[in-house]
Structures are given as C-alpha cells and as structure tokens.
C-alpha cells in the first residue's frame, strides 16, 4: 500500500512538472498579449452660440492665457459660487473672433483653443498674444452676483 501511494505521488509530481511550463508565464509576457483598452470618447452635443461660459477668476490677461500644462483655456457652463468673480462670455462671441474656437468637451466643460496654431504656440506667446487679446475683447467681468 505504501508503495502504491509513493507511485501515485511520484506520478502526480511528474505530471505537474511536465504540464507546468504551459501555465507559468511571466507577467511581462501576459502583459504583452493583453490588448490595451480603448479610451472612451464621448461626443457632447454642440452648444448654441448664445450659451454663456465662465472663466473662474478675473479678466486679467494672465487668467485668459493657458498655462504650460493646459491643453486649452478651460471654461465652465456652471457659474461660480456667489461672491466669486469670473470672466463671462458666450460661445458665439469667442468663435466670432476668428482667432479662437470654443468646443464643449465635458458635461460642464468647454475648451478654448487657438485657430490654425497649437495651444503651445499660444502658451509660448504669453499674456500679450493675439489669442489672449481676442478672448479679452469679448469678456465681461462678473462679480458673482454680489456687491
């Protein structure tokens, strides 16, 4: 009986040793066979030209120029809390400048990008750029509804 158990144990070990290479892949080979997930892209409906957008903060050129890590100048469809100021304008006014384009890219988010050049060109040109001047020309300073 002891010999039979030893034989069964030896057979099981041998089978495991033979079959183990097919299941012991390294994590790197598993990763290389995994297809990357596609990033979901949501197409938000185009907003009417008379849609009001808010750039939180003031109307100074520094607030109307994208920062070096930005992919555009961010605007919100949601007004800031009472007492907080913002630069306010419409999507149509921004687009009518011919120098910048406002595009809805989130539920409550609108990005403004320059027409015909990259955002990096706008960033490099700084606060005195033609794109900042175009945005500044159509903004209205809003005090948040409190005085």
Phi, psi and omega in degrees: 000316178298324179293323179294317178297319178296319179295317179297317180295317180295321179293317180297318179295319180295317179295318179297318181294323180288321185272347186295327180301332182285344182243357182254067177277151175284158180296331180292323179286331175292318180296322182290339179265354179274127179284137178292144178285139178286138178286129181290133177244127180253129177267109179274144180298145177294140180267148177298153181301331182274012177290127180277135176236153185236132171251105183301143183105198185270188179256012179291151183304327179298328179277347183252019178234133178296148176274168188297341179261001184278154174253008181166176177268121187276135174230157180242151173272354182256125178295152178291166179299156179307137179090349179261132182279165178200159168268127186240140176198179176252160177299319180298321179295319178297311183294329181292343178295334183076354181254337178228158181231126177264128182226128176288125180226021176196172181303315180236019186242139175231132176255137176249125182233156179286152178269128173085352178221172181276162175298325179299324176299319178295313180301313181297325180288334174080195186296338182262016182289162178293333181286319176295318178298322179295316178295314181300328183291342183245000182275154172238134179284129181240131184270009179085010178085006180233141175234000000 
